[in-house]
Amino acid sequence: MNWNVELLDGSLRPGAPLTNRVCSLSALAFGWGTRWLRLEASSAPGYRRHCDQLMNYLPLVSMTLAAATLAWLFLGAHNDRRAEQWLVLACCLLVLVLAALRQASWLSLIERLRHIEAAVLRNEEQLYRVANFDALTGLPNRYFFEDSLERAVAEAANGPQPSDRRIALLLVDLDDFKTFDEAYGHSAGDALLREAARRLSELLAGQGLLARLAGDQFMVMVPRPASRTLLAQQAVSLVEGLARPWDLADLGEQYMSASIGISMFPEDAGSSAELVQHAHSALHAAKGAGRGSYRFYIEEFTQITSRRMELRRRLHSALRNGEFTLAYQPQLDHLRQAVGAEVLLRWSVDGRAVPPDEFIPMAEQTGLIVPIGLWVFERTCRQIAQWQAEGLQVPRISVNVSGIQLREPGFAQALLDAARREGVVAGALILEITESQLLDESVYATAHELKNAGFALSIDDFGTGHSSLVKLKRLPVGGLKIDKAFVRDIVQGTNDWEICATINALARTLGLHVVAEGVETEEQFRLLAGMGCQRFQGWLFSKATTPDLLARHWLLRQNEPQGS
């Protein structure tokens, strides 16, 4: 720079050390240094923010320096054309002021844009969490999980090693969560789900992607599982961990089991959708086996699920197509005289009988049990009226009632109206309520309405649900039915004999009649009669039969004496 200044001023002296030697060496050093010159911008947010602010204010600084230079040039010059100089100075200053105002407005706008950008980034993060994570448990949701599973399956399909090509999917479902949620409220149910998510996260310890699928179902994706044995051990640890007591506020210790269905890629499925579908099939098998367990998927589960879905589809039109029929099984006293009968619903699909324990739960799950149950009751009343018109002595007929029907508004009045339309008194019928349905106390009011309307009530499958003397005291029931599971092994099993004897003793104390179902041998009949059981039902006497055969073999004519 000094050399350039001397050259411009004409004061450059050839051969001078400063201008030739030192400046030449400086130029060489400068050139040599530029070989390693490298500029790097820091990625730190604070540094970038300061740089942006400097660049924003740099034009203002430049305009300030320009204004000062103009002032020095015009004010410091000695010239006779003062008026023209002041005009030029004023115009220049006006331009600078307008530029400064424009720059200030730009700075304000940029600052606002910066705040908007920050808000948008925060909203994007929130939207991402809302779209991909469950608000209740904080776990990834179904959409995030399915996307991750699809990408994992695609990567596993192209894995270089066989061990890299496997993915396991565990579908975890809390048993009887719906009942718990209805009994204790949604707040308690939410607390249980949060605790379940916490336990599963601790038990997995990062060995797999955990997500909440929906409701009380959770999914776990395990990449590259070592073996089915290790998966089984992991499933057992999850089942046992979830079976520990749940200490929930204001509820004390609660117990909740879990069932798990397991499917594997590529052994069980060729895509992520099939993997999820087959895990559901395995879960259904685990629940059908008694719950609180796990099952690996096998091809048979898909066939069972397909058949179940087909039956569910056909069930919707079964009543309209007239596919239901009623059968009657007599109930006898110790003298083997008919003292009652139970009406049983039968369904035949394409000439093949569907077991009631298959289609009755489907009807309850879909809500079809309400119209089907009303149809059963109306047909039973019509049959009773027909028998009476034929001059037959008709004992009390037992009709099964679902807990879902009991929750229907106006259910008692609907039954009473149906009985009156057929000219049948309410006392001619016994309504059997399964004991497990009585867990929900909301049905108690309906039970009292039915009793007040004149219907007799009985508890079906007594001893298999939540038996308690408090319920027997509060419910207006007149009888109990011993479940066939206790009757079946009464001869060989001491415990079953004691259970049956206890139920009979309890019924006598409370003034209730007892019906033993599933009596198939003379020895069972003898033991039950010795305990004081009043009524018996089972294949020893008769299978469920048609109304005509029941009337022919078991019903008496009016004024016909017993035993004739």
C-alpha positions as CSV (number, residue, x, y, z in Angstrom):
1,M,0.0,0.0,0.0
2,N,2.9,2.4,0.8
3,W,4.5,1.6,-2.6
4,N,1.2,2.4,-4.3
5,V,0.9,5.7,-2.5
6,E,4.4,6.8,-3.4
7,L,3.8,5.8,-7.0
8,L,0.7,7.9,-7.2
9,D,2.4,10.9,-5.5
10,G,5.4,10.7,-7.8
11,S,7.7,10.4,-4.8
12,L,8.8,6.8,-5.6
13,R,12.6,6.5,-5.3
14,P,14.0,3.6,-7.3
15,G,16.4,1.4,-5.4
16,A,15.0,2.4,-2.0
17,P,15.0,-0.5,0.5
18,L,11.5,0.2,1.7
19,T,9.9,0.4,-1.7
20,N,11.8,-2.4,-3.4
21,R,13.1,-5.0,-1.0
22,V,10.8,-4.8,2.0
23,C,7.7,-4.4,-0.1
24,S,8.7,-7.2,-2.4
25,L,9.3,-9.5,0.5
26,S,5.9,-8.5,2.0
27,A,4.2,-9.2,-1.3
28,L,5.8,-12.7,-1.4
29,A,4.9,-13.4,2.2
30,F,1.3,-12.3,1.6
31,G,1.1,-14.5,-1.5
32,W,2.6,-17.4,0.3
33,G,0.2,-17.1,3.1
34,T,-2.8,-17.1,0.9
35,R,-2.0,-20.6,-0.2
36,W,-3.5,-21.8,3.2
37,L,-6.1,-19.2,3.5
38,R,-9.5,-20.9,4.4
39,L,-12.6,-19.3,5.6
40,E,-15.1,-21.3,7.6
41,A,-18.5,-20.1,8.9
42,S,-19.5,-21.4,12.3
43,S,-22.8,-23.3,12.4
44,A,-23.5,-22.1,16.0
45,P,-27.0,-20.4,16.1
46,G,-25.6,-17.5,18.2
47,Y,-22.8,-16.8,15.7
48,R,-25.2,-16.9,12.7
49,R,-27.6,-14.6,14.6
50,H,-24.8,-12.0,15.3
51,C,-23.6,-12.2,11.6
52,D,-27.2,-11.5,10.4
53,Q,-27.5,-8.5,12.8
54,L,-24.1,-7.2,11.6
55,M,-25.1,-7.5,7.9
56,N,-28.4,-5.8,8.7
57,Y,-26.8,-2.8,10.4
58,L,-23.8,-2.5,8.0
59,P,-25.7,-0.4,5.4
60,L,-26.6,2.1,8.2
61,V,-22.9,2.4,9.2
62,S,-22.0,2.8,5.6
63,M,-24.5,5.6,5.1
64,T,-23.3,7.3,8.3
65,L,-19.8,7.3,7.0
66,A,-21.0,8.6,3.6
67,A,-22.9,11.4,5.3
68,A,-19.8,12.4,7.3
69,T,-17.6,12.3,4.2
70,L,-20.0,14.6,2.3
71,A,-20.1,17.0,5.2
72,W,-16.3,17.1,5.3
73,L,-16.0,17.6,1.6
74,F,-18.6,20.3,1.3
75,L,-18.1,22.1,4.6
76,G,-14.3,21.9,4.5
77,A,-14.0,23.1,1.0
78,H,-13.3,26.8,0.3
79,N,-15.3,27.6,-2.7
80,D,-17.3,30.6,-4.0
81,R,-20.2,28.4,-5.1
82,R,-21.6,28.0,-1.6
83,A,-25.3,27.9,-2.7
84,E,-24.8,25.0,-5.1
85,Q,-22.8,23.1,-2.5
86,W,-25.5,23.5,0.1
87,L,-28.1,22.2,-2.4
88,V,-26.0,19.2,-3.3
89,L,-25.4,18.5,0.4
90,A,-29.1,18.7,1.2
91,C,-30.1,16.4,-1.6
92,C,-27.4,13.9,-0.6
93,L,-28.4,14.0,3.0
94,L,-32.1,13.5,2.0
95,V,-31.2,10.5,-0.1
96,L,-29.3,9.1,2.9
97,V,-32.1,9.7,5.3
98,L,-34.6,8.0,3.0
99,A,-32.3,5.1,2.6
100,A,-31.8,4.9,6.3
101,L,-35.6,4.9,6.9
102,R,-36.0,2.1,4.3
103,Q,-33.2,0.1,5.9
104,A,-34.8,0.6,9.3
105,S,-38.2,-0.7,8.0
106,W,-36.4,-3.7,6.5
107,L,-34.7,-4.4,9.8
108,S,-38.1,-4.4,11.5
109,L,-39.6,-6.6,8.9
110,I,-36.6,-9.0,9.1
111,E,-36.9,-9.2,12.9
112,R,-40.6,-10.0,12.6
113,L,-39.9,-12.7,10.0
114,R,-37.3,-14.2,12.3
115,H,-39.9,-14.5,15.1
116,I,-42.4,-16.0,12.7
117,E,-39.8,-18.5,11.5
118,A,-39.1,-19.5,15.1
119,A,-42.8,-19.9,15.8
120,V,-43.3,-22.0,12.6
121,L,-40.4,-24.2,13.6
122,R,-41.9,-24.7,17.1
123,N,-45.3,-25.5,15.5
124,E,-43.7,-27.9,13.1
125,E,-42.2,-29.8,16.1
126,Q,-45.5,-29.8,17.9
127,L,-47.4,-31.0,14.8
128,Y,-44.8,-33.7,14.3
129,R,-45.4,-34.9,17.8
130,V,-49.1,-34.7,17.5
131,A,-49.0,-36.6,14.2
132,N,-46.6,-39.3,15.3
133,F,-46.9,-39.7,19.0
134,D,-49.7,-40.8,21.4
135,A,-50.8,-37.9,23.6
136,L,-51.7,-40.2,26.6
137,T,-48.6,-42.4,26.9
138,G,-46.0,-40.4,24.9
139,L,-45.2,-43.5,22.8
140,P,-45.1,-43.5,19.0
141,N,-48.6,-44.0,17.6
142,R,-49.9,-46.3,15.0
143,Y,-49.0,-44.2,11.9
144,F,-45.4,-43.8,13.1
145,F,-45.1,-47.5,13.9
146,E,-46.6,-48.7,10.6
147,D,-44.2,-46.4,8.6
148,S,-41.2,-47.6,10.7
149,L,-42.3,-51.3,10.2
150,E,-42.7,-50.9,6.5
151,R,-39.3,-49.4,6.1
152,A,-37.8,-52.1,8.4
153,V,-39.4,-54.8,6.4
154,A,-38.1,-53.3,3.1
155,E,-34.5,-53.1,4.6
156,A,-34.8,-56.7,6.0
157,A,-35.8,-58.0,2.6
158,N,-32.5,-56.8,1.2
159,G,-30.4,-57.8,4.2
160,P,-27.0,-59.2,3.4
161,Q,-27.1,-61.9,6.1
162,P,-30.0,-64.3,6.9
163,S,-30.0,-63.0,10.5
164,D,-30.5,-59.4,9.2
165,R,-33.6,-60.4,7.3
166,R,-35.8,-61.3,10.2
167,I,-38.3,-59.0,12.1
168,A,-40.5,-60.0,15.0
169,L,-43.8,-58.3,15.8
170,L,-45.4,-58.6,19.2
171,L,-49.0,-57.4,19.7
172,V,-49.8,-56.9,23.4
173,D,-53.4,-56.6,24.5
174,L,-54.6,-55.9,28.1
175,D,-57.3,-58.5,29.1
176,D,-60.7,-57.2,30.2
177,F,-59.6,-53.6,30.0
178,K,-63.0,-52.5,28.7
179,T,-64.7,-54.0,31.8
180,F,-62.2,-52.1,34.0
181,D,-62.7,-48.9,32.1
182,E,-66.5,-49.1,32.4
183,A,-66.4,-50.1,36.1
184,Y,-63.9,-47.4,37.3
185,G,-64.2,-44.7,34.7
186,H,-62.0,-43.3,31.9
187,S,-59.6,-41.5,34.3
188,A,-58.7,-44.8,35.9
189,G,-58.4,-46.4,32.5
190,D,-56.1,-43.7,31.3
191,A,-53.9,-44.1,34.4
192,L,-53.7,-47.8,33.8
193,L,-52.7,-47.3,30.1
194,R,-49.9,-44.9,31.2
195,E,-48.7,-47.4,33.7
196,A,-48.8,-50.2,31.2
197,A,-46.7,-48.1,28.7
198,R,-44.2,-47.3,31.5
199,R,-43.9,-51.0,32.4
200,L,-43.5,-52.2,28.8
201,S,-40.8,-49.6,28.2
202,E,-38.9,-50.7,31.3
203,L,-39.3,-54.4,30.5
204,L,-38.1,-54.0,26.9
205,A,-35.1,-51.8,27.9
206,G,-34.7,-50.4,24.4
207,Q,-34.8,-53.9,22.7
208,G,-37.4,-53.0,20.1
209,L,-39.7,-50.2,19.0
210,L,-42.7,-49.8,21.3
211,A,-45.8,-48.0,20.2
212,R,-49.5,-47.7,21.2
213,L,-51.6,-49.2,18.5
214,A,-55.1,-48.2,19.7
215,G,-57.2,-48.5,22.9
216,D,-55.5,-51.1,25.1
217,Q,-53.2,-52.5,22.4
218,F,-49.5,-52.0,22.2
219,M,-47.0,-53.2,19.5
220,V,-43.4,-54.1,19.7
221,M,-41.1,-54.4,16.7
222,V,-37.9,-56.4,17.4
223,P,-35.4,-56.2,14.5
224,R,-33.1,-59.2,13.9
225,P,-34.4,-61.5,16.7
226,A,-31.9,-64.2,17.5
227,S,-34.4,-67.1,17.9
228,R,-38.0,-68.0,18.7
229,T,-36.8,-69.2,22.1
230,L,-35.5,-65.8,23.1
231,L,-38.7,-64.2,21.7
232,A,-40.8,-66.5,23.9
233,Q,-38.7,-65.6,26.9
234,Q,-39.3,-61.9,26.2
235,A,-43.0,-62.5,25.8
236,V,-43.1,-64.3,29.1
237,S,-41.3,-61.4,30.8
238,L,-43.9,-59.0,29.4
239,V,-46.8,-61.1,30.5
240,E,-45.4,-61.6,34.0
241,G,-44.5,-57.9,34.3
242,L,-48.0,-56.8,33.3
243,A,-49.6,-59.3,35.7
244,R,-48.0,-57.7,38.7
245,P,-50.5,-55.7,40.9
246,W,-51.4,-52.3,39.7
247,D,-51.3,-49.8,42.5
248,L,-53.6,-47.0,41.2
249,A,-54.6,-44.0,43.3
250,D,-58.0,-44.3,45.2
251,L,-58.4,-47.9,43.8
252,G,-55.8,-49.8,45.7
253,E,-54.3,-52.9,44.2
254,Q,-55.8,-54.0,40.9
255,Y,-54.9,-57.0,38.8
256,M,-54.8,-57.0,35.0
257,S,-53.4,-59.7,32.8
258,A,-52.2,-59.4,29.2
259,S,-52.2,-61.5,26.1
260,I,-49.6,-61.4,23.3
261,G,-49.7,-62.5,19.6
262,I,-46.3,-62.9,17.8
263,S,-45.6,-63.1,14.1
264,M,-42.3,-63.1,12.2
265,F,-40.9,-61.8,8.9
266,P,-40.3,-63.6,6.5
267,E,-41.5,-66.9,8.0
268,D,-45.1,-65.8,8.7
269,A,-45.6,-62.9,6.3
270,G,-44.2,-61.3,3.2
271,S,-45.2,-57.7,4.0
272,S,-45.7,-55.4,6.9
273,A,-49.5,-55.5,6.5
274,E,-49.5,-59.3,6.7
275,L,-47.2,-59.2,9.7
276,V,-49.7,-57.1,11.6
277,Q,-52.7,-59.2,10.4
278,H,-51.0,-62.4,11.5
279,A,-50.1,-61.0,14.9
280,H,-53.8,-60.2,15.4
281,S,-54.6,-63.8,14.6
282,A,-52.1,-65.1,17.1
283,L,-53.5,-62.7,19.7
284,H,-57.0,-64.1,19.2
285,A,-55.6,-67.6,19.7
286,A,-53.9,-66.5,22.9
287,K,-57.1,-65.0,24.2
288,G,-59.1,-68.1,23.2
289,A,-56.6,-70.2,25.1
290,G,-57.5,-68.5,28.4
291,R,-55.7,-65.2,28.2
292,G,-52.7,-64.1,30.2
293,S,-50.4,-66.0,27.7
294,Y,-48.8,-65.7,24.3
295,R,-49.0,-67.5,21.0
296,F,-46.8,-67.6,17.9
297,Y,-48.7,-67.4,14.6
298,I,-49.4,-70.5,12.6
299,E,-51.4,-70.8,9.3
300,E,-54.3,-72.4,11.1
301,F,-55.0,-69.1,12.9
302,T,-55.6,-67.3,9.5
303,Q,-58.2,-70.0,8.6
304,I,-59.9,-69.6,12.0
305,T,-59.9,-65.9,11.7
306,S,-61.3,-66.0,8.2
307,R,-64.0,-68.4,9.3
308,R,-64.9,-66.1,12.2
309,M,-65.1,-63.1,10.0
310,E,-67.4,-65.0,7.5
311,L,-69.7,-66.0,10.4
312,R,-69.8,-62.5,11.6
313,R,-70.8,-61.3,8.2
314,R,-73.5,-64.0,7.9
315,L,-74.8,-63.3,11.4
316,H,-76.0,-59.8,10.3
317,S,-78.5,-61.4,7.9
318,A,-79.3,-64.6,9.8
319,L,-82.3,-63.2,11.6
320,R,-83.7,-61.7,8.4
321,N,-83.1,-65.0,6.5
322,G,-84.8,-67.1,9.1
323,E,-81.7,-69.2,9.9
324,F,-82.4,-69.3,13.6
325,T,-84.4,-72.0,15.3
326,L,-85.3,-72.8,19.0
327,A,-84.8,-76.0,20.8
328,Y,-86.0,-76.9,24.3
329,Q,-84.3,-79.0,27.0
330,P,-86.5,-80.3,29.8
331,Q,-85.7,-79.8,33.5
332,L,-86.7,-82.6,35.8
333,D,-87.2,-83.1,39.5
334,H,-85.9,-86.0,41.6
335,L,-88.9,-88.0,40.5
336,R,-87.9,-87.4,36.8
337,Q,-91.0,-85.3,36.2
338,A,-90.8,-82.3,33.9
339,V,-90.8,-79.1,36.1
340,G,-89.4,-76.7,33.5
341,A,-87.5,-76.3,30.3
342,E,-84.7,-74.1,28.9
343,V,-85.0,-72.6,25.5
344,L,-81.8,-72.8,23.5
345,L,-80.9,-70.8,20.3
346,R,-79.6,-72.8,17.3
347,W,-78.1,-71.4,14.1
348,S,-77.4,-73.4,11.0
349,V,-75.2,-72.0,8.1
350,D,-75.3,-73.9,4.8
351,G,-76.7,-77.0,6.6
352,R,-73.9,-77.0,9.2
353,A,-74.7,-76.2,12.9
354,V,-72.7,-73.3,14.4
355,P,-71.9,-73.9,18.1
356,P,-73.6,-71.3,20.4
357,D,-70.3,-70.5,22.1
358,E,-69.0,-69.3,18.7
359,F,-71.9,-67.1,17.5
360,I,-73.3,-65.8,20.9
361,P,-70.1,-63.8,21.7
362,M,-70.2,-62.4,18.1
363,A,-73.7,-61.3,18.6
364,E,-72.8,-59.6,21.9
365,Q,-69.8,-57.9,20.3
366,T,-71.8,-56.5,17.4
367,G,-74.9,-55.6,19.4
368,L,-77.0,-58.0,17.4
369,I,-77.8,-59.9,20.6
370,V,-80.5,-57.2,21.3
371,P,-82.8,-58.0,18.3
372,I,-81.9,-61.7,18.4
373,G,-82.7,-61.9,22.1
374,L,-86.0,-60.1,21.6
375,W,-86.8,-62.5,18.8
376,V,-86.1,-65.5,21.0
377,F,-88.3,-64.2,23.7
378,E,-91.2,-63.4,21.4
379,R,-91.0,-66.9,19.7
380,T,-90.9,-68.5,23.2
381,C,-94.0,-66.6,24.3
382,R,-95.7,-67.6,21.1
383,Q,-94.8,-71.3,21.7
384,I,-96.1,-71.2,25.2
385,A,-99.4,-69.7,24.0
386,Q,-99.6,-72.5,21.4
387,W,-99.0,-75.2,24.0
388,Q,-101.6,-73.7,26.3
389,A,-104.1,-73.5,23.4
390,E,-103.5,-77.2,22.8
391,G,-104.5,-78.0,26.4
392,L,-101.0,-78.8,27.7
393,Q,-99.6,-78.1,31.1
394,V,-96.7,-75.8,30.4
395,P,-94.0,-75.5,33.2
396,R,-91.9,-72.4,33.5
397,I,-89.7,-71.9,30.5
398,S,-86.2,-70.4,31.1
399,V,-84.8,-67.9,28.6
400,N,-81.2,-66.7,28.6
401,V,-80.7,-62.9,28.8
402,S,-77.5,-61.1,28.0
403,G,-76.1,-58.3,30.1
404,I,-76.1,-56.1,26.9
405,Q,-79.9,-56.5,26.8
406,L,-80.2,-55.6,30.4
407,R,-78.5,-52.2,29.7
408,E,-81.0,-51.4,26.9
409,P,-83.4,-48.6,28.0
410,G,-86.9,-49.9,28.4
411,F,-85.9,-53.6,28.3
412,A,-88.2,-54.7,31.0
413,Q,-91.2,-53.0,29.4
414,A,-90.3,-54.5,26.0
415,L,-90.4,-58.0,27.4
416,L,-93.6,-57.4,29.2
417,D,-95.3,-56.0,26.1
418,A,-94.1,-59.0,24.1
419,A,-95.6,-61.4,26.6
420,R,-98.9,-59.6,26.8
421,R,-99.2,-59.6,23.0
422,E,-99.1,-63.4,23.0
423,G,-101.4,-63.7,26.1
424,V,-98.7,-65.1,28.3
425,V,-98.2,-64.0,31.9
426,A,-94.8,-62.9,33.0
427,G,-94.7,-65.5,35.7
428,A,-94.6,-68.3,33.1
429,L,-91.0,-67.4,32.3
430,I,-87.7,-67.5,34.1
431,L,-85.0,-65.1,32.8
432,E,-81.5,-66.5,33.3
433,I,-78.6,-64.0,33.7
434,T,-75.1,-65.3,33.4
435,E,-73.2,-64.6,36.7
436,S,-70.3,-62.9,34.9
437,Q,-72.7,-60.3,33.5
438,L,-73.6,-59.2,37.1
439,L,-70.2,-57.5,37.6
440,D,-71.7,-54.3,36.1
441,E,-74.0,-52.9,38.8
442,S,-75.9,-50.8,36.3
443,V,-78.0,-53.9,35.4
444,Y,-79.3,-54.2,39.0
445,A,-82.0,-51.6,38.4
446,T,-83.2,-53.4,35.3
447,A,-83.2,-56.7,37.2
448,H,-85.6,-55.1,39.8
449,E,-87.8,-53.8,37.1
450,L,-88.1,-57.3,35.6
451,K,-88.9,-58.8,39.0
452,N,-91.6,-56.1,39.6
453,A,-93.1,-56.9,36.2
454,G,-93.6,-60.5,37.3
455,F,-90.7,-62.3,35.7
456,A,-88.7,-64.8,37.7
457,L,-84.9,-64.4,37.7
458,S,-82.2,-67.0,38.0
459,I,-78.4,-66.8,38.0
460,D,-76.8,-69.0,35.3
461,D,-73.4,-70.6,35.5
462,F,-73.2,-69.9,39.2
463,G,-69.7,-70.3,40.7
464,T,-67.8,-69.5,37.5
465,G,-67.9,-65.7,37.8
466,H,-67.7,-63.3,40.7
467,S,-69.8,-65.0,43.2
468,S,-70.6,-63.0,46.4
469,L,-73.3,-63.1,49.0
470,V,-73.7,-59.3,48.6
471,K,-74.9,-59.9,45.1
472,L,-77.3,-62.6,46.0
473,K,-78.7,-60.3,48.7
474,R,-79.1,-57.4,46.4
475,L,-80.4,-59.2,43.3
476,P,-84.1,-60.3,43.3
477,V,-83.3,-63.8,42.1
478,G,-85.2,-67.0,42.9
479,G,-82.8,-69.6,41.7
480,L,-79.3,-70.7,40.9
481,K,-77.9,-72.9,38.2
482,I,-74.8,-75.0,38.9
483,D,-72.5,-74.8,35.9
484,K,-71.8,-78.1,34.1
485,A,-68.1,-77.7,34.7
486,F,-68.7,-78.6,38.4
487,V,-71.2,-81.4,37.6
488,R,-68.9,-83.1,35.0
489,D,-66.3,-84.1,37.6
490,I,-68.4,-84.4,40.6
491,V,-67.9,-88.2,40.8
492,Q,-64.1,-88.1,40.5
493,G,-63.2,-84.7,41.9
494,T,-63.6,-84.0,45.7
495,N,-63.4,-80.3,45.2
496,D,-66.3,-80.3,42.6
497,W,-68.4,-82.3,45.0
498,E,-67.8,-79.9,47.8
499,I,-68.6,-76.9,45.5
500,C,-71.9,-78.4,44.5
501,A,-72.8,-79.3,48.1
502,T,-71.9,-75.8,49.2
503,I,-74.0,-74.2,46.5
504,N,-77.0,-76.3,47.4
505,A,-76.6,-75.5,51.1
506,L,-76.3,-71.8,50.4
507,A,-79.4,-71.9,48.2
508,R,-81.5,-73.7,50.9
509,T,-80.4,-71.1,53.4
510,L,-81.5,-68.2,51.1
511,G,-84.7,-69.9,50.0
512,L,-83.5,-70.4,46.3
513,H,-84.1,-73.4,44.1
514,V,-81.1,-75.0,42.4
515,V,-80.8,-76.4,38.9
516,A,-77.9,-78.7,38.0
517,E,-77.0,-78.6,34.3
518,G,-74.9,-81.1,32.4
519,V,-76.1,-84.2,34.2
520,E,-75.1,-87.1,32.0
521,T,-74.7,-90.2,34.3
522,E,-76.8,-91.9,37.0
523,E,-74.0,-91.4,39.5
524,Q,-74.0,-87.7,39.0
525,F,-77.8,-87.6,39.4
526,R,-77.7,-89.7,42.6
527,L,-75.0,-87.5,44.2
528,L,-76.8,-84.2,43.3
529,A,-80.2,-85.5,44.5
530,G,-78.5,-86.5,47.8
531,M,-77.3,-83.0,48.3
532,G,-80.8,-81.7,48.0
533,C,-80.8,-80.4,44.5
534,Q,-84.3,-79.9,43.2
535,R,-84.0,-79.7,39.4
536,F,-81.8,-81.5,36.9
537,Q,-81.0,-80.9,33.3
538,G,-78.8,-82.9,30.9
539,W,-78.3,-85.6,28.4
540,L,-79.1,-88.3,30.9
541,F,-82.8,-87.3,30.5
542,S,-83.0,-85.6,27.1
543,K,-81.0,-83.6,24.6
544,A,-82.4,-80.3,23.5
545,T,-85.3,-81.2,21.3
546,T,-88.0,-79.6,19.0
547,P,-91.1,-78.1,20.5
548,D,-93.3,-81.0,19.1
549,L,-91.1,-83.7,20.7
550,L,-90.9,-81.8,24.0
551,A,-94.7,-81.6,24.1
552,R,-95.1,-85.3,23.1
553,H,-92.7,-86.7,25.7
554,W,-92.6,-84.3,28.6
555,L,-95.7,-82.1,28.7
556,L,-98.9,-83.3,30.3
557,R,-102.5,-82.5,29.3
558,Q,-104.6,-80.3,31.5
559,N,-105.9,-82.1,34.5
560,E,-103.7,-85.1,33.7
561,P,-102.1,-86.4,36.9
562,Q,-98.3,-86.6,37.3
563,G,-96.8,-89.9,36.4
564,S,-99.6,-91.0,34.2
